[in-house]
Amino acid sequence: GESVGLHLPTLSVQEGDNSIINCAYSNSASDYFIWYKQESGKGPQFIIDIRSNMDKRQGQRVTVLLNKTVKHLSLQIAATQPGDSAVYFCAEPRMDSSYKLIFGSGTRLLVRP
Amino acid sequence: DTAVSQTPKYLVTQMGNDKSIKCEQNLGHDTMYWYKQDSKKFLKIMFSYNNKELIINETVPNRFSPKSPDKAHLNLHINSLELGDSAVYFCASKARGYSINEKLFFGSGTQLSVL
């Protein structure tokens, strides 16, 4: 069986509350970030992205905030629902010789009924 | 129809065996990837092919050999399986191009367990 989750940061929220998932990055030259959601037994799925010339971007119930000064971004989920339970990754494309998507370490979101 | 499909979903095998995982995408994309996800959920890129040509090889042991018979398929063959190969392997694809805001589409993963 899985032993995942023992080392994965976990955020537990009450259904209906807002969730905030954080991500730090190290490269100050990074100019584009993406949030992915991975539900149990599935592959990562695109949620929302943001370019470095923005500090906020809103989607449906989700908002991404980017603070370039402290190299931090966050994903806010409004009125969290049970279907939001998943592992969330921030990711950054790298354009070396080709396109490469580099993932952060992930945060597990648990929604309590 | 599933956009990126992998088979098998689960693969249980003994150390030393050779196994393959298949991936197909029906999105018309030119670029395909293999990622490995360990027990801590860390996702690491392994390989990338663009229109059947290998473009990324992330220092993966040469027991791992990707093969792309056409741009819609990228298979992963693993020789002499080791315990440390146990992980979930994800295939992904994206459209051709070098725009930074292109999105990756992932398959549902193959959970490999080496006993």
Interface residues (C-beta under 8 A of the other chain):
Chain A: E2 S3 V4 H7 L8 D31 Y32 I34 Q38 G41 K42 G43 P44 Q45 F46 D49 R51 V87 F89 P93 M95 S97 S98 Y99 K100 L101 I102 F103 S105 G106 R108
Chain B: V4 T31 Y33 S39 K40 K41 F42 L43 K44 I45 S48 N50 I55 I56 F90 A92 K94 Y98 I100 N101 E102 K103 L104 F105 F106 G107 S108 G109
